[in-house]
Amino acid sequence: MPSLRIDQKHKDNLERTGISRQFQQELRCSHAGETGAVWIYRGILAARPTGALLEFAREHLQTEQQHLGMFDDLIVCYRRSLMLPLWRLAGFSNWVSAFSSGQKRRLCHHRSRRNIC
């Protein structure tokens, strides 16, 4: 997924004119969600999975990092969530602590959460 590549002229215009408060909140929420997702996959990889779960985590980490990059490109439009450290910790520890259960169970759990969200 390519970067948004907002040129300086448009960044300056966004900073000057601003965007609605609701859109700022949506961007902040989405940025926090993508941050949490990146750290979920980092947590999976820190637990040293093998086979299908390893490949799944690598692919999804790359995708989520691209999504996060898009929101980083728009950072001139909003402030980051003050709770980002919590989302990073929660995402990472969620999977590291779940490593005691079977890999198939963790993979199914994550897939079901993605379908619900």
C-alpha positions as CSV (number, residue, x, y, z in Angstrom):
1,M,0.0,0.0,0.0
2,P,1.6,3.3,-1.1
3,S,2.1,6.2,1.2
4,L,-0.4,9.0,0.9
5,R,2.4,11.4,0.0
6,I,0.7,14.6,1.1
7,D,2.8,17.4,-0.4
8,Q,3.9,20.4,1.8
9,K,1.4,22.8,0.2
10,H,-1.6,20.6,1.2
11,K,-0.1,19.9,4.6
12,D,0.2,23.6,5.2
13,N,-3.4,24.1,4.1
14,L,-4.6,21.3,6.4
15,E,-2.8,22.9,9.3
16,R,-4.2,26.3,8.5
17,T,-7.8,25.4,7.8
18,G,-8.1,22.3,10.1
19,I,-10.7,19.6,9.9
20,S,-13.8,18.9,12.0
21,R,-13.5,17.8,15.6
22,Q,-15.4,14.6,14.8
23,F,-13.0,13.7,11.9
24,Q,-10.0,14.4,14.2
25,Q,-11.5,12.0,16.7
26,E,-12.0,9.3,14.1
27,L,-8.4,9.7,12.9
28,R,-7.1,9.5,16.4
29,C,-9.2,6.4,17.1
30,S,-8.1,4.7,13.9
31,H,-4.5,5.5,14.5
32,A,-4.7,4.0,18.0
33,G,-6.4,0.9,16.6
34,E,-3.7,0.4,14.0
35,T,-1.0,1.0,16.7
36,G,-2.6,-1.7,18.8
37,A,-2.8,-4.1,15.9
38,V,0.9,-3.6,15.0
39,W,1.8,-4.5,18.6
40,I,-0.5,-7.5,18.7
41,Y,1.6,-9.0,15.8
42,R,4.8,-8.0,17.4
43,G,3.7,-9.8,20.5
44,I,2.9,-12.9,18.5
45,L,6.3,-12.8,16.9
46,A,8.0,-12.3,20.3
47,A,6.5,-15.6,21.4
48,R,8.4,-17.3,18.6
49,P,5.6,-19.1,16.8
50,T,6.2,-21.6,14.0
51,G,4.5,-22.7,10.9
52,A,1.2,-21.1,9.8
53,L,1.0,-18.8,12.8
54,L,4.5,-17.4,12.1
55,E,3.6,-16.7,8.4
56,F,0.2,-15.3,9.4
57,A,1.8,-12.9,11.9
58,R,4.5,-11.7,9.5
59,E,2.0,-11.0,6.8
60,H,-0.4,-9.2,9.0
61,L,2.3,-7.2,10.8
62,Q,3.4,-5.8,7.4
63,T,-0.2,-4.9,6.4
64,E,-0.9,-3.2,9.8
65,Q,2.3,-1.2,9.5
66,Q,1.2,0.0,6.1
67,H,-2.1,1.0,7.6
68,L,-0.4,2.8,10.5
69,G,1.8,4.6,8.0
70,M,-1.2,6.1,6.3
71,F,-2.4,7.5,9.5
72,D,1.1,8.8,10.3
73,D,0.9,10.7,7.0
74,L,-2.2,12.5,8.2
75,I,-0.8,13.4,11.6
76,V,-0.9,17.1,10.7
77,C,-4.7,16.7,11.0
78,Y,-5.0,15.4,14.6
79,R,-3.1,14.8,17.7
80,R,-2.1,11.3,18.7
81,S,-4.0,9.5,21.5
82,L,-2.5,10.0,24.9
83,M,-3.2,6.3,25.6
84,L,-0.8,5.0,22.8
85,P,1.6,3.5,25.4
86,L,-1.3,1.5,26.9
87,W,-2.4,0.3,23.5
88,R,1.1,-0.8,22.7
89,L,1.4,-2.7,26.0
90,A,-2.0,-4.2,25.7
91,G,-1.5,-5.4,22.2
92,F,1.9,-6.9,22.9
93,S,1.1,-8.5,26.2
94,N,-2.2,-9.9,24.9
95,W,-0.3,-12.4,22.7
96,V,2.8,-13.0,24.8
97,S,0.6,-14.0,27.7
98,A,-1.7,-16.2,25.5
99,F,1.3,-18.2,24.3
100,S,0.6,-20.9,26.9
101,S,-2.4,-22.1,24.9
102,G,-2.1,-23.9,21.6
103,Q,-1.1,-22.0,18.4
104,K,-4.3,-23.1,16.6
105,R,-6.4,-21.7,19.4
106,R,-4.7,-18.3,19.3
107,L,-5.0,-18.1,15.5
108,C,-8.7,-18.9,15.7
109,H,-9.2,-16.4,18.5
110,H,-7.6,-13.6,16.5
111,R,-9.5,-14.5,13.3
112,S,-12.8,-14.4,15.2
113,R,-11.9,-11.0,16.7
114,R,-11.2,-9.6,13.3
115,N,-14.6,-10.8,12.0
116,I,-16.4,-9.2,15.0
117,C,-14.7,-5.8,14.7
